[in-house]
Amino acid sequence: MRLFNDLNGRKEELEVKDNHVRMYACGPTVYNFFHVGNARCFVTFDLLRRYLEYRGNKVDFVQNFTDIDDKMIRRANEENTTVKAVADHYIEEYFVDAKGLGVEPATFHPRATENIDSIISIIETLIEKGHAYESQGDVYYAARSFKSYGKLSGKNIDDLESGARIDVSEIKRDPLDFALWKASKPGEPFWESPWGKGRPGWHIECSAMVDKYLGKTIDIHCGGVDLTFPHHENEIAQSEGAFDVPFCRFWIHNGFINVDNKKMSKSLGNFFTVRDAAEKYGYAAIRYFILSAHYKSPVNFSAEILSQAQSSVQRLYNCEENLRFLLKNAEGDSLSAEEEAFLARLDQGREKFVEVMDDDFNTADGLAVLFEAVKDINIFVSEPRSRKALEAIFSFYEEICGLLGFMKPAEEKEGAFSDEKVEELLAERTAAKKEKNYARADEIRALLQSEGIVIEDTPQGPKWHRA
């Protein structure tokens, strides 16, 4: 697999030892529901992790929660509660939306506040090595002490200095230095440290958690492109300054989601939470919208685009439902020559899917391959096919569509009536029609329709789906 490595600006072959990938993605600051722009990172790198596993790798995947910072403290004060209560609430809500989007839990989801000892240990090491210094209870990283500072973002440290501003109240030696530890202010949460009561800066938590859960050198570090500088640049300086080994081999950043050509963000007030968008269009439509463009490309968000994504997802659901229906009554344990030829074409489709996904994780082309296969499947199964052929077709569909995260969710299949209950009522309706008890047959149809069950009578029997 070849991935575009932002560390050197080119595609490179991803080679990992013993097929074991160590991967880290920056998670949310948990003071609010996350928005569609945040979701692009979560969905994209969830699928990258799953695709790497699909290709035979073991993946240790860490996504953190930032549960202490200025925004967390402000939200706690606004709600007259504790920072921990705010974090607990929005972490719980994160998992609701993540599950809806088909995002699987990471191997580890550490919180910053659960790793204070590791954070303090790295800061102590950085001070010992001359990369950091204490000043009035704060601790700062001396950016100029790290000779390759700027190697990820391509920024020149002298240019950065000319654009920097330092307030009269600041106590840093250099305007480019950044906080590793902040002395506590009255009313703020704090932890004891060698420098007094305080709390960690933002950047240091990721260096500490990467080291604790994955080791000193990892294979892939992911995040939004807006994190390239200063966050990821500072992570490199911290980790390589502390441990004197390369921090990460591949840096991968997803592009922005824009609204009216401006980045979607809470600070600009032009964001749409995933929760609100899902209520109108469904989680699967948001996932489809995100994966339908190459991860590095900026994309525009609009109601029209989400509506189109919703229709595309429904096409996949219709194919799945049709295959499940045909399998119920299918017979035949041998393949015809025509069926063998069709299955060979699906194998070619699988090879094409892997080819485009292996080329810098091109989910847009991967979805195109899937939809081409769905079109062929719909045409092919319009004629009677053997059970063996249908099982192989469904296996292919489930393999690719399941990997991409677009199998119909179980809760959508169930509704008020389980599948078994629907089948039971349809069998009763069929028996009633044979007995010419049309009143009971119509009653059952009306009952199912009231629960959103759409029935289509076919020569093979009643076919149904949920509206």
FIGU-141611 format. One line per 5 residues: number of its first residue (from 1); their letters; for each residue y, z, x of C-alpha. Coordinates in nm, 4 decimals, padded with zeros to 6 digits. Example, Ala and Ser with C-alpha at 12.3 -4.5 7.8 and 13.67 -1.06 7.14 Angstrom:
2
1 = as = -00.4500:00.7800:01.2300  -00.1060:00.7140:01.3670
// end
This chain:
467
1 = mrlfn = 00.0000:00.0000:00.0000  00.3462:-00.0918:00.1278  00.6475:00.1210:00.0347  01.0149:00.0787:00.1109  01.1021:00.3594:00.3504
6 = dlngr = 01.4670:00.4632:00.3212  01.4422:00.6309:00.6612  01.4421:00.2929:00.8351  01.5346:00.0505:00.5558  01.2170:-00.1576:00.5421
11 = keele = 00.8778:-00.1814:00.3752  00.5990:-00.0160:00.5677  00.2257:00.0281:00.5221  00.1446:00.3740:00.3890  -00.1260:00.5031:00.6182
16 = vkdnh = -00.2439:00.8608:00.5661  -00.5032:01.0687:00.7460  -00.8318:01.1225:00.5588  -00.6811:00.9662:00.2428  -00.4856:01.2871:00.1891
21 = vrmya = -00.1235:01.2430:00.0780  00.1266:01.5288:00.0984  00.4124:01.4530:-00.1387  00.7255:01.6418:-00.2447  00.9770:01.5603:-00.5190
26 = cgptv = 01.3005:01.7437:-00.5914  01.2788:01.9036:-00.9338  01.5455:02.0119:-01.1828  01.7998:02.2893:-01.1749  01.6850:02.4710:-01.4866
31 = ynffh = 02.0020:02.5581:-01.6761  01.9729:02.2958:-01.9528  01.7428:02.0360:-02.1047  01.6959:01.7485:-01.8627  01.8485:01.4104:-01.9435
36 = vgnar = 01.7141:01.0553:-01.9311  01.8592:01.0043:-01.5834  01.6623:01.3051:-01.4551  01.3536:01.1748:-01.6340  01.3528:00.8594:-01.4221
41 = cfvtf = 01.2680:01.0656:-01.1171  01.0022:01.2717:-01.2958  00.8282:00.9743:-01.4607  00.8488:00.7431:-01.1587  00.7037:00.9850:-00.9081
46 = dllrr = 00.4476:01.1187:-01.1529  00.3104:00.7650:-01.1724  00.3323:00.7163:-00.7946  00.1209:01.0290:-00.7519  -00.1285:00.9060:-01.0129
51 = yleyr = -00.1432:00.5578:-00.8598  -00.2132:00.6997:-00.5157  -00.5001:00.8964:-00.6699  -00.6192:00.5824:-00.8509  -00.6358:00.4109:-00.5122
56 = gnkvd = -00.8703:00.6799:-00.3825  -00.6374:00.9367:-00.2269  -00.6237:01.3114:-00.2654  -00.2610:01.3997:-00.3424  -00.1038:01.7403:-00.2986
61 = fvqnf = 00.2162:01.7092:-00.5006  00.4929:01.9698:-00.5090  00.7911:01.9626:-00.7445  01.0222:02.2618:-00.7298  01.2445:02.4376:-00.9785
66 = tdidd = 01.5920:02.5407:-00.8598  01.6346:02.8666:-01.0504  01.9336:03.0197:-00.8726  02.2705:02.8534:-00.8107  02.6266:02.8529:-00.9445
71 = kmirr = 02.5362:02.6562:-01.2604  02.2542:02.8992:-01.3391  02.4892:03.1956:-01.3013  02.7552:03.0353:-01.5232  02.4998:02.9587:-01.7952
76 = aneen = 02.3671:03.3162:-01.7873  02.7212:03.4526:-01.8216  02.7970:03.2140:-02.1109  02.4825:03.3241:-02.2930  02.5247:03.6913:-02.2030
81 = ttvka = 02.1783:03.7033:-02.0485  02.0129:03.7021:-01.7073  01.9664:03.4095:-01.4711  01.5905:03.4659:-01.4879  01.5940:03.4472:-01.8686
86 = vadhy = 01.7822:03.1153:-01.8508  01.5336:02.9832:-01.5931  01.2282:03.0962:-01.7893  01.3579:02.9307:-02.1057  01.4442:02.5936:-01.9537
91 = ieeyf = 01.1313:02.5765:-01.7387  00.9313:02.6198:-02.0577  01.1383:02.3455:-02.2226  01.0935:02.1240:-01.9147  00.7174:02.1280:-01.9632
96 = vdakg = 00.7547:02.0377:-02.3322  00.9515:01.7229:-02.2468  00.7432:01.6449:-01.9375  00.4236:01.6549:-02.1422  00.5824:01.4313:-02.4044
101 = lgvep = 00.6735:01.1803:-02.1326  00.3177:01.1823:-02.0002  00.4229:01.3580:-01.6785  00.1308:01.5562:-01.5416  00.1912:01.9000:-01.3860
106 = atfhp = 00.2374:01.8930:-01.0092  -00.0160:02.0615:-00.7836  00.2475:02.3314:-00.7330  00.5720:02.4052:-00.9193  00.7376:02.6719:-00.7012
111 = raten = 01.0641:02.8413:-00.7878  01.3352:02.9074:-00.5317  01.3465:03.2763:-00.6257  00.9740:03.3124:-00.5581  01.0178:03.1966:-00.1986
116 = idsii = 01.3018:03.4115:-00.0672  01.0917:03.5490:00.2219  01.0073:03.1956:00.3403  01.3729:03.0928:00.3096  01.4908:03.3913:00.5126
121 = siiet = 01.2260:03.3236:00.7790  01.3446:02.9649:00.8336  01.7098:03.0749:00.8463  01.6219:03.3333:01.1121  01.4463:03.0616:01.3150
126 = liekg = 01.7486:02.8306:01.2861  01.9796:03.1074:01.4090  01.7473:03.1798:01.7024  01.7480:02.8116:01.8002  02.1248:02.7805:01.7830
131 = hayes = 02.1352:02.5625:01.4714  02.2856:02.8265:01.2415  02.5278:03.1195:01.2533  02.6258:03.4164:01.0394  02.9841:03.4562:00.9204
136 = qgdvy = 03.0926:03.7474:00.7008  02.7591:03.7692:00.5218  02.7183:03.3927:00.4820  02.4942:03.1829:00.7059  02.5841:02.8221:00.7870
141 = yaars = 02.3956:02.5367:00.9478  02.5916:02.3871:01.2374  02.5577:02.0186:01.1521  02.6647:01.8963:01.4949  02.3847:02.0942:01.6580
146 = fksyg = 02.1337:01.8471:01.5117  02.1837:01.5354:01.7203  02.0350:01.2899:01.4689  02.2295:01.4209:01.1685  02.2938:01.1222:00.9388
151 = klsgk = 01.9791:00.9262:01.0259  01.8581:00.9052:00.6659  02.1890:00.8233:00.4945  02.3209:00.6110:00.7810  02.6394:00.8173:00.7880
156 = niddl = 02.8283:00.8698:01.1136  02.9149:01.2319:01.1762  03.2629:01.1471:01.3056  03.3368:00.9479:00.9905  03.2149:01.2400:00.7838
161 = esgar = 03.4504:01.4756:00.9662  03.7524:01.2517:00.9083  03.6851:01.2617:00.5329  03.6123:01.6333:00.5162  03.8450:01.9007:00.3838
166 = idvse = 03.8352:02.2700:00.4647  04.0018:02.5324:00.2474  04.2097:02.8115:00.3968  03.9588:03.0637:00.2617  03.6587:02.9033:00.4268
171 = ikrdp = 03.4892:03.0738:00.7178  03.2909:02.7856:00.8618  03.3283:02.6784:01.2234  03.3209:02.3121:01.1248  03.3974:02.1480:00.7867
176 = ldfal = 03.0602:01.9658:00.8059  02.8577:02.2870:00.8261  02.6673:02.3771:00.5103  02.5500:02.7037:00.3579  02.1998:02.8365:00.4127
181 = wkask = 02.2733:03.1828:00.2707  02.5604:03.3030:00.0536  02.6866:03.6603:00.0441  02.6666:03.7971:-00.3098  02.9711:03.8322:-00.5305
186 = pgepf = 03.0132:04.1113:-00.7872  02.7802:04.0638:-01.0837  02.5658:03.7957:-00.9183  02.1903:03.8211:-00.8567  02.1117:03.9034:-00.4947
191 = wespw = 01.8312:03.9629:-00.2472  01.8327:04.1798:00.0624  01.8507:03.9914:00.3916  01.9313:04.0533:00.7597  02.2867:03.9387:00.6747
196 = gkgrp = 02.3325:04.1618:00.3735  02.2896:04.1083:00.0030  02.3015:03.7439:-00.1018  02.1187:03.4371:-00.2258  01.9976:03.1099:-00.0737
201 = gwhie = 02.1969:02.7901:-00.0545  02.0618:02.4890:-00.2378  01.9256:02.2772:00.0484  01.7209:02.5438:00.2254  01.4844:02.6073:-00.0664
206 = csamv = 01.3246:02.2631:-00.0333  01.2657:02.2993:00.3409  01.1012:02.6365:00.2796  00.8794:02.5144:-00.0029  00.7710:02.1979:00.1786
211 = dkylg = 00.6634:02.4106:00.4753  00.4879:02.6732:00.2629  00.2957:02.4424:00.0301  00.2498:02.1189:00.2282  00.3098:02.1850:00.5970
216 = ktidi = 00.5696:02.0987:00.8550  00.5275:01.7194:00.8322  00.4677:01.5468:00.4990  00.3914:01.1885:00.4009  00.6336:01.1212:00.1125
221 = hcggv = 00.9546:01.2845:-00.0065  01.0983:01.1591:-00.3371  01.4157:01.2023:-00.5359  01.7113:01.0308:-00.6950  01.9297:00.8154:-00.4718
226 = dltfp = 02.2189:01.0580:-00.5257  02.0231:01.3208:-00.3297  02.0101:01.1107:-00.0126  02.3301:01.2726:00.1111  02.3857:01.5535:00.1581
231 = hhene = 02.0721:01.7169:00.0140  01.7971:01.5198:00.1834  01.9972:01.4744:00.5004  02.0354:01.8518:00.5180  01.6652:01.9070:00.4520
236 = iaqse = 01.5829:01.6953:00.7556  01.8297:01.8870:00.9741  01.6922:02.2219:00.8580  01.3213:02.1430:00.8899  01.3342:01.9434:01.2117
241 = gafdv = 01.5812:02.1895:01.3610  01.3467:02.4789:01.2823  01.0112:02.3244:01.3712  01.0874:02.0458:01.6229  00.8516:01.7965:01.4524
246 = pfcrf = 00.9226:01.5030:01.2169  00.9826:01.6322:00.8647  00.8779:01.3353:00.6516  00.7316:00.9907:00.7180  00.8459:00.8109:00.3985
251 = wihng = 01.1648:00.8746:00.2027  01.1661:00.7132:-00.1426  01.4626:00.7217:-00.3819  01.4913:00.5933:-00.7374  01.8051:00.4185:-00.8624
256 = finvd = 02.0511:00.5456:-01.1208  02.0329:00.5091:-01.4963  02.3798:00.3954:-01.5994  02.5811:00.4235:-01.9195  02.8702:00.1762:-01.9369
261 = nkkms = 02.8124:00.1017:-01.5675  02.8558:00.4669:-01.4688  02.5791:00.6963:-01.3465  02.4366:00.9123:-01.6236  02.5136:01.2726:-01.5310
266 = kslgn = 02.5979:01.6075:-01.6847  02.9186:01.6273:-01.4819  03.0497:01.3052:-01.6414  02.9389:01.4121:-01.9875  02.7750:01.0726:-02.0529
271 = fftvr = 02.4168:01.1940:-02.0600  02.1476:01.1833:-02.3287  01.8834:01.4519:-02.3171  01.5232:01.3398:-02.3284  01.4704:01.5739:-02.6230
276 = daaek = 01.7370:01.4009:-02.8330  01.6311:01.0480:-02.7351  01.2657:01.1272:-02.8069  01.3445:01.2494:-03.1570  01.4733:00.9017:-03.2410
281 = ygyaa = 01.2576:00.6700:-03.0278  00.9591:00.8740:-02.9125  00.8726:00.9918:-02.5634  00.6568:00.6883:-02.4880  00.9531:00.4541:-02.5383
286 = iryfi = 01.1517:00.6491:-02.2778  00.8597:00.6309:-02.0342  00.8290:00.2573:-02.0948  01.2025:00.2043:-02.0468  01.1856:00.3830:-01.7114
291 = lsahy = 00.8795:00.1988:-01.5808  00.9878:-00.1457:-01.7017  01.2258:-00.1814:-01.4054  01.1589:-00.1495:-01.0337  01.2193:00.2104:-00.9360
296 = kspvn = 01.4974:00.1272:-00.6884  01.6973:-00.0880:-00.9305  01.9836:00.0622:-01.1327  01.9212:00.0206:-01.5055  02.1456:00.0409:-01.8106
301 = fsaei = 02.0682:00.2762:-02.0958  02.1324:00.1749:-02.4556  01.9919:00.2228:-02.8025  01.8961:-00.1454:-02.8143  01.6916:-00.1212:-02.4941
306 = lsqaq = 01.5097:00.1909:-02.6165  01.4358:00.0196:-02.9472  01.2829:-00.2733:-02.7581  01.0775:-00.0308:-02.5504  00.9567:00.1338:-02.8701
311 = ssvqr = 00.8332:-00.2044:-02.9983  00.6556:-00.2751:-02.6698  00.4728:00.0565:-02.6831  00.3664:-00.0166:-03.0409  00.2095:-00.3443:-02.9248
316 = lynce = -00.0044:-00.1441:-02.6835  -00.0963:00.1072:-02.9519  -00.1942:-00.1761:-03.1878  -00.4257:-00.3230:-02.9251  -00.5873:00.0152:-02.8630
321 = enlrf = -00.6369:00.0812:-03.2342  -00.7866:-00.2629:-03.2886  -01.0348:-00.2180:-03.0041  -01.1383:00.1237:-03.1332  -01.1881:-00.0203:-03.4801
326 = llkna = -01.3978:-00.3129:-03.3587  -01.6150:-00.0847:-03.1470  -01.7108:00.1266:-03.4492  -01.9321:-00.1385:-03.6040  -02.0040:-00.3639:-03.3057
331 = egdsl = -02.3600:-00.4625:-03.2106  -02.5243:-00.6414:-02.9216  -02.6259:-00.5190:-02.5767  -02.6075:-00.8484:-02.3922  -02.3171:-01.0693:-02.2888
336 = saeee = -02.2687:-01.4326:-02.3784  -02.1489:-01.6755:-02.1113  -01.8066:-01.6802:-02.2794  -01.7877:-01.3010:-02.2696  -01.8893:-01.2910:-01.9034
341 = aflar = -01.6170:-01.5410:-01.8204  -01.3573:-01.3356:-02.0087  -01.4563:-01.0151:-01.8322  -01.4252:-01.1992:-01.5008  -01.0663:-01.2877:-01.5994
346 = ldqgr = -00.9973:-00.9200:-01.6701  -01.1296:-00.8358:-01.3229  -00.8798:-01.0860:-01.1823  -00.6097:-00.9147:-01.3881  -00.7063:-00.5798:-01.2333
351 = ekfve = -00.6790:-00.7322:-00.8858  -00.3361:-00.8724:-00.9711  -00.2263:-00.5342:-01.1046  -00.3249:-00.3632:-00.7800  -00.1580:-00.6393:-00.5772
356 = vmddd = 00.1825:-00.5944:-00.7441  00.1631:-00.2146:-00.7495  00.0694:-00.2092:-00.3819  00.3861:-00.4082:-00.3097  00.6421:-00.1259:-00.3141
361 = fntad = 00.5117:00.0268:-00.6357  00.6316:-00.2529:-00.8643  00.5769:-00.1013:-01.2090  00.7749:-00.3780:-01.3799  00.5280:-00.6424:-01.2613
366 = glavl = 00.2410:-00.4023:-01.3273  00.3450:-00.3795:-01.6927  00.3748:-00.7596:-01.7067  00.0132:-00.7882:-01.5895  -00.0948:-00.5400:-01.8572
371 = feavk = 00.0837:-00.7266:-02.1367  -00.0631:-01.0582:-02.0272  -00.4077:-00.8973:-02.0486  -00.3278:-00.7482:-02.3905  -00.2278:-01.0922:-02.5199
376 = dinif = -00.5566:-01.2395:-02.3933  -00.7567:-00.9488:-02.5361  -00.5993:-00.9844:-02.8812  -00.6855:-01.3535:-02.8914  -01.0384:-01.3050:-02.7569
381 = vsepr = -01.1414:-01.0257:-02.9961  -01.0140:-01.2162:-03.2994  -01.3649:-01.3665:-03.2964  -01.6771:-01.1461:-03.3294  -01.7832:-01.0024:-02.9907
386 = srkal = -02.0782:-00.7970:-02.8708  -02.0606:-00.4220:-02.8325  -02.1232:-00.4580:-02.4588  -01.8253:-00.6931:-02.4212  -01.5975:-00.4746:-02.6332
391 = eaifs = -01.6937:-00.1647:-02.4333  -01.6078:-00.3439:-02.1077  -01.2774:-00.4688:-02.2512  -01.1838:-00.1220:-02.3748  -01.2804:00.0276:-02.0379
396 = fyeei = -01.0403:-00.2133:-01.8633  -00.7661:-00.1421:-02.1156  -00.8118:00.2351:-02.0850  -00.8155:00.2175:-01.7050  -00.4832:00.0348:-01.6698
401 = cgllg = -00.3025:00.1600:-01.9776  -00.4219:00.5161:-01.9149  -00.2979:00.5036:-01.5569  00.0452:00.3837:-01.6723  00.0526:00.6584:-01.9346
406 = fmkpa = 00.0462:00.4550:-02.2564  -00.2757:00.5519:-02.4308  -00.1890:00.6761:-02.7756  -00.1395:01.0551:-02.7592  -00.4004:01.2656:-02.9360
411 = eekeg = -00.1398:01.4363:-03.1526  -00.0270:01.0952:-03.2826  -00.3863:01.0067:-03.3653  -00.4451:01.3272:-03.5583  -00.1457:01.3812:-03.7852
416 = afsde = -00.2142:01.5770:-04.1040  -00.5634:01.4254:-04.1297  -00.7970:01.4081:-03.8323  -00.9615:01.0757:-03.7520  -01.2880:01.2175:-03.8862
421 = kveel = -01.1229:01.3122:-04.2168  -00.9716:00.9631:-04.2522  -01.3112:00.8028:-04.1881  -01.4711:01.0357:-04.4425  -01.2170:00.9412:-04.7102
426 = laert = -01.2500:00.5703:-04.6321  -01.6282:00.5944:-04.6682  -01.5783:00.7647:-05.0054  -01.3314:00.4899:-05.1045  -01.5812:00.2176:-05.0081
431 = aakke = -01.8535:00.3869:-05.2132  -01.6169:00.4229:-05.5095  -01.5357:00.0490:-05.4984  -01.9058:-00.0385:-05.4921  -01.9523:00.1805:-05.8003
436 = knyar = -01.6474:00.0077:-05.9570  -01.4685:00.3412:-05.9677  -01.1389:00.1742:-05.8832  -00.9307:00.4661:-06.0037  -01.0826:00.6930:-05.7355
441 = adeir = -01.0521:00.4182:-05.4730  -00.6823:00.3745:-05.5527  -00.6342:00.7512:-05.5519  -00.7790:00.7778:-05.2000  -00.5651:00.4874:-05.0784
446 = allqs = -00.2517:00.6525:-05.2199  -00.3467:00.9848:-05.0624  -00.3905:00.8269:-04.7200  -00.0693:00.6285:-04.7545  00.1189:00.9490:-04.8333
451 = egivi = 00.0031:01.0769:-04.4923  00.1174:00.7634:-04.3124  -00.2241:00.5956:-04.3002  -00.2019:00.2171:-04.3405  -00.5260:00.0536:-04.4657
456 = edtpq = -00.6217:-00.3108:-04.4218  -00.9397:-00.4345:-04.5889  -01.1292:-00.6806:-04.3663  -01.4716:-00.8522:-04.3843  -01.5913:-00.5948:-04.1288
461 = gpkwh = -01.4747:-00.3052:-04.3439  -01.1510:-00.1108:-04.3885  -00.9245:-00.1022:-04.0844  -00.6582:00.1640:-04.0574  -00.3791:00.2901:-03.8370
466 = ra = -00.1062:00.5475:-03.8540  00.2389:00.4160:-03.9450
// end
